[in-house]
């Protein structure tokens, strides 16, 4: 036994399996995946010695994979401290240890291959970044005792090395794979390539973030002419040759680059020749012939024979899965979903289990709760005598999960128990893939299930009521995009179109969609770019269709079930989808859809009801959605933890009342220019003001506008009784108020409206003409050049405020001066506003408190914010203009080059959608710090808006790093397409949605994000947050 003094500078060594044999150095990181935590015996008494590891079943020290910890050993042999980034603790020790001097030259090797199965694993669910979601969950299921086919996972870091190494396997990786394979062979008592005891494998991808169908899979690997003969003798000829032809097809498509259609054509010809309706109708002899035909496809397409060496098959398949990380569809999927920062895909090599061994076998996919509605009931599909790709790829339309009861009752009973176990273990609704081989159940995959907005909220609320999770955990289960889905439209009157229903499918993803039909993903993207609403119609979707699926209003497929590629992707994006519509026939070549004798051509209008699976002729009217009572419960939890305010952008009394009814805590931006478009009389008065040649003429025109503005402010103050209202003075360039059309038409209209001559109008228009109006005569420059304009608006505000105050309404007005770049500009306008306030208070015999501030949207203003804060009582940050001026990008023209920048990686995201923290964010931080340095009471708000687009979402941040998305739908005045934006916090989120707005006349109702401590969170801790503006 070593003396206690000898412990200084020593490391604990174990006599356990190699995966746990790692070195610990004094004050040094132990290794990348395994580290010492607490050292305890089976009764939890601390000691050095043989105990159970936390991420496996056996070991010498408790380990926690994927958490960086540091171990310190002290010379008295009594204390060991385990230090983490946020905490440390001391552990009393009083037992013997196996010690090795620090000078021991044993190298530390970075582990790249992790095995699992037979009740043990070398990984766990916390290792997703390293093992991918699939690999981490396979390891976890193995360790909790579920029946998982043994296998091994190649890490994402190996994929990263492969990419960096010129697409060559890193040195030593192949040997590590073979070593892991040897372990699997020992577990199974079978060998890859051995006809007598054949081991067949699946090779699957698995990134840290689920990307359904975007990367490649190979099944039945290990088959060749010799092995298939041995398999036929052991398990039956039909099963063996069915597996072989599937492998030839998949291997050719995924690994060799031979189009799937080349094999499918041979299959269809064979089925027609044999009079077979389904694949399962083909005999063993038929399949044997088909195998020979498939092998000839290799010669025809590649000029070489199918590689029969199983280890070569494995090597090529691993490389193909690594290569699929950079496939166009995977890149596009990551771009659409803004998935960044991943190392690559893991590769999961797993023992094959077979669902195509007759009527005692089958395969299925299920969710532990209904992903559309959230109902607590197993929801899934099952195919007898089939393999997994038949379900997922939609190659056959499966049956409901309940049918499994009659075929395999014992396996079904075990499946139900496993579902309960997984929900209890993961504390979430799970998506599960499974196979039954000759009545034995095997769990192939589990992951957190994708769900609709409605489903997400119900699941979260139900799990709290069941005691499975607490409220904070439930809040984090609802994703930002779920809120988008909660505001999906429905058909106004479903009974009105019943006679126009032409087909029924499966309700794969809820909601309603109306659009013109197209038959390819490329056409969908092209038509969408032209501003058209499209319905993508496919026989079945594939990962290559992802771009078209993303832009389509709805998706209709002839084949595929509720868990097909189309269904899963559509639900994840909140797209309306009807799948498995066997009544329709899709002719891609002629671009027509037929339903019986009815022919529907490309470009014709079609409506889909994703909730009822109805396919409806024509363009059916839509109505806003109705939200469930669960949402109110969910929002009440949000209110309990949130710390910041969400305020609406509202420009009319109607908007303000709607915002108040939906929980807004004030108005963060009232754009006064929008009031001028409310009637012809108003806009004509504005045009008279614009055409005025003298201050007197201008004042006369403004006097016509004064009562309109005052009336609007009175209505807004009444609606916002007791809540602050921030009013921005006139901001846009004056030319925006002129009529549209050619010059002569504009001149004629203005001459008629304003009573001026054509020459005077021509002269005035010429003076208003600007090369770059967004950087021209707008904002505070208008009020400084035409002080009577600021005077009129201030007069309307204060007269309305005092009038409402006298009627018992609590008015909290805040006047915002736009586009300030110097303190002198703000000082000029503040002086004018305060003089008007003083005059109104004197005349009306009453006064009230008010604030004057500015919108920081010019970089110079951010840099001299301390000087500006001497005049301003609040700041609001206009992220659009601030981004535009910081980058020097015109947001109206950025579309010409931004896609190129994004594709080449010059920019990681659109800066008008995702806030640039390093540039724009630093300006916001500087302005806030300087402003509060000069005026500690300065209020700061952040206006996140995209006024030219449609739907917008805003997040509320909480002290617990949880963000609340509080949403209202918008009907942009000139919107052709809608988009969504939100703040996204990686360390947990709180999101909830408002009740929907039924008034379609709302032109723009946006939110301000008030940030009492926002900048510390977003700027000083950028790893926490991902902000979209």
Residue pairs with C-beta under 8 A, 6 or more apart in sequence:
1 96
2 10
2 96
2 97
2 99
3 77
4 75
4 76
4 77
4 78
5 75
5 76
5 77
6 99
7 73
7 74
7 75
7 76
7 77
7 97
7 99
8 26
8 73
8 74
8 75
9 26
9 73
9 101
9 102
10 73
10 99
10 100
10 101
10 102
11 23
11 24
11 25
11 26
11 73
11 99
11 100
11 102
11 104
12 24
12 36
12 39
12 48
12 60
12 61
12 97
12 98
12 99
12 100
13 21
13 23
13 60
13 98
13 99
13 100
14 20
14 21
14 50
14 59
14 60
14 61
14 98
15 50
15 60
15 98
16 50
16 53
16 58
16 59
16 60
17 58
17 59
19 34
19 56
19 111
19 114
19 122
20 34
20 53
20 56
20 58
20 59
20 60
20 61
20 63
22 30
22 31
22 34
22 108
23 30
23 31
23 100
23 104
23 106
23 108
24 30
24 35
24 36
24 71
24 73
25 102
26 71
26 72
26 73
26 102
27 70
27 72
28 70
29 35
29 68
29 70
30 36
30 69
30 70
30 71
31 108
31 110
32 110
32 111
33 65
33 66
33 111
33 127
33 130
34 55
34 63
34 65
35 63
35 64
35 67
35 68
35 69
35 70
35 71
36 61
36 62
36 63
36 69
36 71
36 80
36 82
37 54
37 61
37 62
37 63
37 64
37 69
37 82
38 46
38 62
38 82
38 89
38 91
39 46
39 47
39 48
39 49
39 51
39 61
39 62
39 80
39 91
39 93
40 46
40 47
40 51
40 62
41 47
41 49
41 51
41 95
42 51
42 52
46 91
46 92
46 93
46 94
47 93
47 94
47 95
47 96
48 93
48 95
48 96
48 97
48 98
49 60
49 95
49 96
49 97
50 59
50 60
51 59
51 60
51 61
51 62
52 58
52 59
52 62
53 59
53 60
53 61
53 62
53 63
54 62
54 63
54 64
55 63
55 64
55 65
55 121
55 122
55 123
55 124
55 143
56 63
56 120
56 121
56 122
56 143
57 119
57 120
57 143
58 120
60 98
64 126
65 123
65 124
65 126
65 127
66 126
66 127
66 129
66 130
67 84
67 126
68 84
68 85
69 82
69 83
69 84
70 82
70 83
70 84
71 80
71 81
71 82
71 83
72 80
72 81
72 82
72 83
73 80
74 80
74 81
77 93
78 92
78 93
78 94
79 90
79 91
79 92
79 93
80 90
80 91
80 93
81 88
81 89
81 90
81 91
82 88
82 89
82 91
110 157
111 122
111 155
112 154
112 155
112 157
112 158
112 170
112 173
112 176
113 152
113 153
113 154
113 155
113 158
113 173
113 176
113 177
113 179
113 180
114 121
114 122
114 123
114 131
114 135
114 139
114 152
114 153
114 155
114 180
115 121
115 122
115 150
115 151
115 152
115 153
115 180
115 183
115 184
116 122
116 123
116 135
116 138
116 139
116 142
116 143
116 148
116 150
116 151
116 152
116 153
117 142
117 148
117 149
117 150
117 151
117 184
117 187
117 351
118 142
118 150
118 187
119 142
119 143
119 145
120 142
120 143
121 138
121 139
121 140
121 142
121 143
122 139
123 130
123 131
123 135
123 136
123 139
123 140
123 153
124 136
124 139
124 140
124 143
125 136
125 137
125 139
125 140
125 426
126 136
127 135
127 136
127 139
128 136
128 208
129 156
129 208
129 342
129 343
130 136
130 155
130 156
130 157
130 346
131 139
131 153
131 155
131 156
131 206
131 346
132 153
132 156
132 205
132 206
132 207
132 208
132 345
132 346
132 348
133 206
133 207
133 208
133 209
133 210
133 447
134 204
134 205
134 206
134 346
134 348
134 445
134 447
135 153
135 206
135 346
135 348
137 445
137 446
137 447
138 148
138 151
138 153
138 348
138 350
138 445
139 153
140 425
141 148
141 422
141 443
141 446
142 148
144 421
144 425
146 418
146 421
146 422
146 443
147 440
147 441
147 442
147 443
148 442
148 443
148 444
149 350
149 351
149 352
149 353
149 442
149 444
150 183
150 184
150 187
150 188
150 350
150 351
151 184
151 201
151 348
151 349
151 350
151 351
152 177
152 180
152 181
152 183
152 184
152 348
152 349
152 350
153 206
153 346
153 347
153 348
153 349
154 173
154 177
154 318
154 346
154 347
154 348
154 349
155 346
156 207
156 208
156 342
156 343
156 344
156 345
156 346
157 343
157 344
158 170
158 173
158 344
158 346
158 347
159 322
159 325
159 343
159 344
159 345
159 346
159 347
160 343
160 344
161 170
161 173
162 168
162 169
162 170
162 173
162 319
162 322
162 344
163 322
163 325
163 326
163 344
167 319
167 322
167 323
169 315
169 318
169 319
174 315
177 314
177 318
177 349
178 311
180 349
181 192
181 314
181 349
184 199
184 349
184 351
185 191
185 192
185 199
187 351
188 199
188 351
189 197
190 197
190 198
190 199
191 197
191 198
191 199
192 198
192 199
192 201
192 222
192 310
192 311
192 314
193 222
193 224
193 227
193 309
193 310
193 311
194 227
194 230
195 226
195 227
195 229
195 230
195 231
196 230
198 222
198 223
198 227
198 230
198 231
198 234
199 222
199 351
200 220
200 221
200 222
200 223
200 227
200 231
200 243
200 351
200 352
201 221
201 222
201 314
201 349
201 350
201 351
201 352
202 217
202 218
202 219
202 220
202 221
202 348
202 349
202 350
202 351
202 352
203 217
203 218
203 221
203 314
203 317
203 318
203 321
203 347
203 348
203 349
204 217
204 218
204 321
204 347
204 348
204 350
205 215
205 216
205 217
205 321
205 324
205 325
205 345
205 346
205 347
205 348
206 345
206 346
206 347
206 348
207 215
207 325
207 342
207 344
207 345
207 346
208 342
208 343
209 339
209 342
210 447
210 448
210 450
211 330
211 333
211 334
211 337
211 339
212 450
212 565
212 568
212 569
212 572
213 392
213 393
213 542
213 543
213 565
213 568
213 569
214 324
214 327
214 329
214 330
214 333
214 543
214 546
215 321
215 324
215 325
215 327
215 330
215 345
216 254
216 320
216 321
216 323
216 324
216 327
217 250
217 254
217 321
217 389
218 247
218 250
218 251
218 254
218 255
218 317
218 320
218 321
219 246
219 247
219 250
219 352
219 387
219 388
219 389
220 243
220 244
220 246
220 247
220 250
220 352
221 247
221 251
221 310
221 313
221 314
221 317
221 352
222 310
222 313
222 314
222 352
223 231
223 243
223 244
223 247
223 310
224 308
224 309
224 310
225 308
227 310
228 240
228 241
228 243
228 244
228 291
229 240
231 239
231 240
231 243
232 239
232 240
232 241
232 284
235 354
235 357
236 284
236 357
236 358
237 284
237 288
238 283
238 284
238 287
239 354
239 356
239 357
239 358
240 284
241 284
241 287
241 288
241 290
241 291
242 279
242 282
242 287
242 356
243 354
243 356
243 387
244 287
244 291
245 267
245 287
245 290
245 291
245 294
246 387
246 389
248 263
248 291
248 294
248 295
248 297
248 298
248 306
249 260
249 263
249 264
249 294
250 389
251 306
251 313
251 317
252 258
252 262
252 263
252 294
252 297
252 298
252 301
252 306
253 259
253 260
253 263
254 317
254 320
254 324
255 313
255 316
255 317
255 320
256 298
256 301
256 302
257 302
258 297
258 298
258 301
258 302
259 301
262 297
262 300
262 301
263 294
263 297
266 290
266 293
266 294
266 297
267 279
267 290
270 276
270 282
270 286
270 289
270 290
270 293
271 277
271 278
271 279
271 281
271 282
274 281
274 282
274 283
274 286
276 282
276 286
278 396
279 396
280 385
282 290
295 305
295 306
298 304
298 305
298 306
299 305
307 313
307 316
314 349
318 347
318 349
321 345
321 347
322 344
322 345
322 347
324 330
324 345
325 344
325 345
328 544
329 543
329 544
329 546
330 543
332 546
332 547
333 339
333 543
333 546
334 340
334 342
335 902
336 546
336 547
336 550
338 909
338 914
338 1026
340 908
340 909
350 444
353 435
353 437
353 442
353 444
354 361
354 387
354 435
354 437
355 361
355 362
355 363
355 383
355 385
355 386
355 387
355 388
355 435
355 436
355 437
356 385
356 386
356 387
357 385
357 437
357 438
358 385
358 438
359 384
359 385
359 407
360 407
360 408
360 436
360 438
360 439
361 384
361 385
361 435
361 436
361 437
361 438
361 439
362 382
362 383
362 384
362 385
362 386
362 404
362 407
362 408
362 435
362 436
363 382
363 383
363 386
363 387
363 388
363 390
363 391
363 433
363 434
363 435
363 436
364 380
364 381
364 382
364 383
364 391
364 398
364 401
364 404
364 433
364 434
364 435
364 436
365 380
365 381
365 388
365 391
365 392
365 431
365 432
365 433
365 434
365 563
366 378
366 379
366 380
366 381
366 401
366 415
366 419
366 431
366 432
366 434
366 563
367 378
367 379
367 380
367 429
367 430
367 431
367 432
367 449
367 451
368 378
368 379
368 419
368 422
368 423
368 429
368 430
368 432
368 449
369 375
369 376
369 377
369 378
369 379
369 429
369 449
369 455
369 459
369 462
370 377
370 379
370 455
371 379
371 429
371 431
371 449
371 450
371 451
371 452
371 455
371 571
372 451
372 452
372 454
372 455
372 507
372 509
372 510
372 571
372 611
373 452
373 454
373 455
373 458
374 451
374 454
374 455
374 456
374 457
374 458
374 459
374 462
374 630
375 458
376 462
378 401
378 416
378 419
379 401
379 562
380 400
380 401
380 432
380 562
380 563
381 391
381 398
381 399
381 400
381 401
381 561
381 562
381 563
382 391
382 398
382 399
382 400
382 401
382 403
382 404
383 390
383 391
383 396
383 398
383 399
384 399
384 403
384 407
386 396
386 398
387 435
388 433
388 435
388 444
389 395
390 396
390 398
391 398
391 561
391 563
391 564
392 433
392 563
392 564
392 565
393 540
393 542
393 560
393 564
393 565
394 540
394 541
394 557
394 559
394 560
394 561
394 564
394 565
394 566
394 579
394 580
395 540
395 559
396 559
397 559
397 560
397 561
397 580
397 582
398 561
398 563
404 411
404 412
404 415
404 436
405 412
408 436
408 439
410 439
411 436
411 439
411 440
411 441
414 441
415 434
415 441
418 432
418 441
418 443
419 430
419 432
422 430
422 432
422 446
423 429
423 430
423 468
424 468
426 446
426 448
427 463
427 468
427 469
427 473
428 448
428 449
428 477
429 448
429 449
429 451
429 455
429 459
430 446
430 447
430 448
430 449
431 445
431 446
431 447
431 448
431 449
431 450
432 443
432 445
432 446
433 443
433 444
433 445
433 446
434 441
434 442
434 443
434 444
435 441
435 442
435 444
436 442
450 568
450 571
450 572
451 459
451 482
451 571
452 482
452 485
452 509
452 510
452 571
452 574
453 478
453 481
453 482
453 483
453 484
453 485
453 486
453 488
453 574
453 993
454 485
454 486
454 510
454 628
456 477
456 478
456 479
456 482
457 478
457 482
457 486
457 628
457 630
457 631
457 634
458 628
458 630
459 477
460 469
460 474
460 475
460 477
460 478
460 634
461 474
461 630
461 633
461 634
463 469
463 474
463 477
464 470
464 471
464 474
469 477
471 637
471 640
471 641
472 641
472 960
472 962
472 988
474 634
474 637
475 634
475 637
475 638
475 641
475 962
475 988
475 989
475 990
475 991
476 962
476 988
476 989
476 990
478 634
478 989
478 991
478 992
479 989
479 991
480 953
480 955
480 965
480 980
480 982
480 984
480 989
480 991
481 573
481 574
481 980
482 574
482 991
483 953
483 965
483 967
483 982
483 991
483 992
483 993
484 574
484 951
484 953
484 967
484 980
485 511
485 574
486 625
486 627
486 631
486 967
486 993
487 624
487 625
487 951
487 967
487 969
487 993
487 996
488 510
488 511
488 512
488 574
488 576
488 625
489 511
489 512
489 622
489 623
489 624
489 625
490 511
490 512
490 611
490 622
490 623
490 624
490 625
490 626
491 497
491 512
491 607
491 609
491 620
491 621
491 622
491 623
492 620
492 621
492 622
492 623
493 621
494 609
494 612
496 620
497 607
497 614
497 616
497 618
497 620
500 616
500 617
500 618
500 620
501 614
501 615
501 616
502 583
502 595
502 598
502 615
502 616
502 617
503 581
503 583
503 584
503 595
503 614
503 615
504 581
504 583
504 613
504 614
504 615
505 556
505 557
505 578
505 579
505 580
505 581
505 582
505 583
505 613
505 615
506 561
506 562
506 567
506 578
506 579
506 580
506 581
506 613
507 562
507 578
507 609
507 610
507 611
507 612
507 613
508 555
508 560
508 561
508 562
508 564
508 566
508 567
508 570
508 571
508 577
508 578
508 579
508 580
508 610
508 613
509 555
509 567
509 570
509 571
509 574
509 575
509 576
509 577
509 610
510 576
510 610
510 611
511 554
511 574
511 575
511 576
511 610
511 611
512 554
512 576
512 607
512 608
512 609
512 610
512 611
512 620
512 622
513 535
513 552
513 553
513 554
513 575
513 576
513 607
513 608
513 610
514 533
514 535
514 553
514 554
514 605
514 606
514 607
514 608
514 619
514 620
514 622
515 532
515 533
515 534
515 535
515 552
515 553
515 554
515 605
515 606
516 527
516 532
516 533
516 534
516 535
516 602
516 603
516 604
516 605
516 606
517 534
517 535
517 536
517 537
517 556
517 593
517 600
517 602
517 603
517 604
517 605
517 606
518 524
518 527
518 534
518 535
518 536
518 537
518 548
518 552
518 591
518 602
518 603
519 536
519 537
519 538
519 586
519 588
519 591
519 593
519 602
520 548
520 588
521 536
521 544
521 545
521 546
521 547
521 548
521 549
522 547
522 548
523 534
523 548
523 602
524 534
524 536
524 547
524 548
524 549
524 551
524 552
525 547
525 548
525 551
527 534
528 534
528 551
528 552
528 977
531 976
531 977
533 553
534 551
534 552
534 553
535 552
535 553
535 554
535 555
535 556
535 606
535 608
536 545
536 548
536 549
536 552
536 554
536 555
536 556
537 556
537 557
537 584
537 586
537 593
537 606
538 545
538 555
538 556
538 557
538 558
538 566
538 586
539 557
539 558
539 559
539 586
539 588
540 557
540 558
540 559
540 560
540 564
540 565
540 566
541 549
541 555
541 557
541 560
541 564
541 565
541 566
541 569
542 565
543 565
546 569
549 555
549 566
549 569
549 570
549 573
549 575
550 573
552 575
553 575
553 576
554 575
554 576
554 577
554 578
554 608
554 610
555 566
555 570
555 575
555 576
555 577
555 578
555 579
555 608
556 577
556 578
556 579
556 581
556 584
556 606
556 608
556 615
557 564
557 566
557 577
557 578
557 579
557 580
557 581
558 580
558 581
558 582
558 584
558 585
558 586
559 579
559 580
559 582
560 566
560 567
560 579
560 580
561 567
561 579
561 580
562 579
562 580
564 579
564 580
566 577
566 579
567 577
567 579
569 575
570 576
570 577
570 610
571 577
576 608
576 609
576 610
577 608
577 610
578 608
578 609
578 610
578 613
578 614
578 615
581 613
581 615
583 595
583 596
583 615
584 593
584 594
584 595
584 615
585 593
585 594
585 595
586 593
587 593
587 594
591 601
591 602
592 599
592 600
592 601
592 602
593 599
593 600
593 601
594 600
595 615
600 606
600 617
605 617
605 618
605 619
606 615
606 616
606 617
606 618
607 615
607 616
607 617
607 618
607 619
607 620
608 614
608 615
608 616
609 616
623 998
624 969
624 996
624 997
624 998
624 1000
625 996
626 996
627 993
627 995
627 996
631 992
631 993
634 992
635 663
635 992
635 993
635 994
637 990
637 992
638 956
638 964
638 966
638 990
638 991
638 992
641 958
641 960
641 962
641 990
642 956
642 958
642 962
642 964
642 990
643 957
643 958
643 959
643 1012
644 956
644 957
644 958
644 1009
644 1010
644 1011
644 1012
644 1014
645 665
645 666
645 956
645 1010
646 663
646 664
646 665
646 954
646 956
646 964
646 966
646 1007
646 1008
646 1009
646 1010
647 664
647 665
647 666
647 667
647 668
647 669
647 724
647 726
647 941
647 1007
647 1008
647 1010
648 655
648 656
648 659
648 662
648 664
648 666
648 667
648 668
648 968
648 1005
648 1006
648 1007
648 1008
649 667
649 668
649 669
649 670
649 671
649 943
649 945
649 1004
649 1005
649 1006
649 1007
649 1008
650 656
650 658
650 659
650 664
650 667
650 670
650 716
650 1005
651 670
651 671
651 672
651 674
651 675
651 1003
651 1004
652 674
652 675
652 678
652 712
652 715
652 716
652 1003
653 712
653 714
653 715
653 716
653 718
653 719
654 999
654 1001
654 1002
655 1002
655 1003
655 1004
655 1005
656 667
656 670
656 715
656 716
656 719
656 720
656 725
657 719
658 968
658 997
658 999
658 1002
658 1005
659 667
659 719
659 968
659 1005
660 719
660 720
660 723
661 995
662 968
662 994
662 995
662 997
663 966
663 994
664 723
664 968
664 1007
665 723
666 720
666 723
666 724
666 725
666 726
666 812
667 716
667 720
667 723
667 724
667 725
667 726
668 726
668 876
668 941
668 943
668 1007
668 1008
668 1010
669 726
669 728
669 816
669 876
669 943
669 945
669 1006
669 1008
670 716
670 725
670 726
670 727
670 728
671 728
671 731
671 1004
672 709
672 727
672 728
672 729
672 730
672 793
673 730
673 731
673 732
673 736
673 737
674 1003
674 1004
675 682
675 708
675 709
675 712
676 682
676 683
676 685
676 686
676 705
676 737
677 683
678 708
678 712
679 708
681 704
681 708
682 705
682 708
683 737
684 753
684 754
685 701
685 702
685 704
685 705
685 708
686 701
686 705
686 737
687 737
687 738
687 739
687 750
687 753
687 754
688 697
688 700
688 701
688 704
688 753
688 754
689 698
689 701
689 702
689 705
689 789
690 734
690 737
690 738
690 764
690 768
691 750
691 754
691 756
691 760
691 761
691 764
692 698
692 700
692 701
693 760
693 764
695 786
695 788
698 786
698 788
698 789
699 788
699 792
702 788
702 789
702 792
703 792
705 792
706 792
706 795
706 796
709 792
709 793
709 796
709 797
710 795
710 796
710 799
710 800
710 803
711 800
713 727
713 796
713 797
713 800
713 801
714 800
714 803
714 804
716 725
717 725
717 800
717 801
717 804
717 809
717 811
717 813
718 804
718 809
720 812
721 809
721 810
721 811
722 810
722 812
723 812
724 812
724 813
724 814
725 811
725 812
725 813
725 814
726 814
726 815
726 816
726 853
726 874
726 876
726 941
726 1008
727 793
727 797
727 813
727 814
727 815
727 816
728 816
728 818
728 855
729 780
729 783
729 790
729 793
729 815
729 816
729 817
729 818
729 829
730 782
730 783
730 789
730 793
730 818
731 778
731 779
731 782
731 818
731 819
732 778
733 768
733 770
733 773
733 774
733 776
733 777
733 778
734 768
734 777
734 778
734 782
735 768
735 769
735 770
735 773
738 746
738 750
738 765
738 768
739 745
739 746
739 749
739 750
740 746
741 749
743 765
746 765
747 758
747 761
747 762
747 765
748 758
750 756
750 761
750 765
751 757
751 758
751 761
754 761
756 764
768 777
770 776
770 777
774 881
774 884
774 890
775 885
777 785
778 818
778 819
779 817
779 818
779 819
779 820
780 817
780 818
780 819
780 820
780 825
780 826
780 828
780 829
781 819
781 825
782 789
783 789
783 790
783 817
783 829
783 832
784 825
784 828
784 829
787 832
790 829
790 832
790 833
791 832
791 836
794 815
794 832
794 833
794 836
794 837
795 836
795 840
797 813
797 815
798 813
798 836
798 837
798 840
798 841
798 850
799 840
799 844
801 811
801 813
801 848
801 850
802 840
802 841
802 844
802 846
802 847
802 848
803 844
804 811
805 811
805 846
805 848
806 844
806 846
811 848
812 849
812 850
813 848
813 850
813 851
814 850
814 851
814 852
814 853
814 873
814 874
815 833
815 850
815 851
815 852
815 853
816 852
816 853
816 854
816 855
816 874
816 876
817 825
817 826
817 829
817 830
817 833
817 852
817 853
817 854
817 855
818 854
818 855
818 857
818 878
819 855
819 857
819 858
819 881
820 826
820 854
820 855
820 856
820 858
820 861
820 868
821 858
821 860
821 861
822 860
822 861
822 864
822 868
823 864
823 867
823 868
823 870
823 871
826 854
826 868
826 871
826 872
827 871
830 852
830 871
830 872
833 852
834 852
837 850
841 847
841 848
851 873
851 874
851 939
852 871
852 872
852 873
853 872
853 873
853 874
853 875
853 876
853 939
854 861
854 868
854 871
854 872
854 875
854 876
855 875
855 876
855 877
855 878
855 943
856 862
856 865
856 868
856 875
856 876
856 877
856 878
856 882
856 924
856 927
857 877
857 878
857 880
857 881
857 882
857 885
858 881
858 882
858 885
859 882
859 885
859 886
859 923
861 868
861 927
862 882
862 923
862 924
862 926
862 927
863 923
863 926
863 927
864 930
865 875
865 926
865 927
865 928
865 930
865 931
865 934
866 930
866 931
866 933
866 934
867 934
868 931
869 875
869 930
869 931
869 932
869 933
869 934
869 935
869 938
870 934
870 935
872 931
872 935
872 938
873 935
873 937
873 938
873 939
874 938
874 939
874 940
874 941
875 927
875 928
875 931
875 938
875 939
875 940
875 941
876 940
876 941
876 942
876 943
876 1008
877 924
877 927
877 940
877 941
877 942
877 943
878 943
879 915
879 920
879 942
879 943
879 944
879 945
879 1029
880 891
880 912
880 945
880 946
880 947
880 1029
882 920
882 923
882 924
883 889
883 891
883 911
883 912
883 915
883 916
883 920
883 1029
884 890
884 891
884 912
886 916
886 919
886 920
886 923
887 911
887 916
887 919
889 898
889 911
889 912
891 912
894 910
894 912
898 907
898 910
900 906
901 907
902 908
902 909
902 910
908 914
911 920
912 946
912 1029
913 946
913 979
913 981
913 1028
913 1029
914 1026
914 1027
914 1028
914 1029
915 921
915 1018
915 1027
915 1028
915 1029
917 1018
917 1019
917 1022
917 1027
921 1018
921 1019
921 1022
922 1019
924 942
924 1015
924 1019
925 1015
925 1019
925 1020
928 940
928 1015
929 1015
931 938
931 940
932 938
932 940
939 1010
940 1010
940 1011
940 1012
940 1014
940 1015
941 1008
941 1009
941 1010
941 1011
942 1008
942 1009
942 1010
942 1011
942 1014
943 1006
943 1008
943 1009
944 952
944 954
944 981
944 983
944 1006
944 1007
944 1008
944 1009
944 1028
944 1029
945 952
945 1006
946 952
946 979
946 981
947 972
947 1004
947 1006
948 972
948 974
948 975
949 972
949 975
949 977
949 978
949 979
950 969
950 970
950 971
950 972
950 975
950 977
950 978
950 979
951 967
951 969
951 970
951 978
951 979
951 980
952 970
952 979
952 980
952 981
952 1006
952 1007
953 965
953 967
953 980
953 981
953 982
954 965
954 966
954 967
954 981
954 982
954 983
954 1006
954 1007
954 1008
954 1009
955 963
955 964
955 965
955 966
955 982
955 983
955 984
955 985
955 989
955 991
955 1009
956 963
956 964
956 965
956 966
956 990
956 1009
957 963
957 964
957 983
957 985
957 1009
957 1011
957 1014
957 1017
958 964
958 990
959 1013
960 988
961 985
961 987
961 988
961 1017
961 1024
962 985
962 988
962 989
962 990
963 983
963 984
963 985
963 989
963 990
963 991
964 990
964 991
964 992
965 982
965 983
965 989
965 991
965 992
965 993
966 992
966 993
966 994
966 1007
967 993
967 994
968 994
968 997
968 1005
968 1007
969 996
969 997
970 1002
970 1004
970 1005
970 1006
971 1000
971 1001
971 1002
971 1003
971 1004
972 1003
972 1004
973 1003
973 1004
981 1028
981 1029
982 991
982 1028
983 1009
983 1025
983 1026
983 1027
983 1028
984 1025
984 1026
984 1027
984 1028
985 1024
985 1025
985 1026
986 1023
986 1024
986 1025
986 1026
987 1024
997 1005
1017 1024
1017 1025
1018 1025
1018 1027
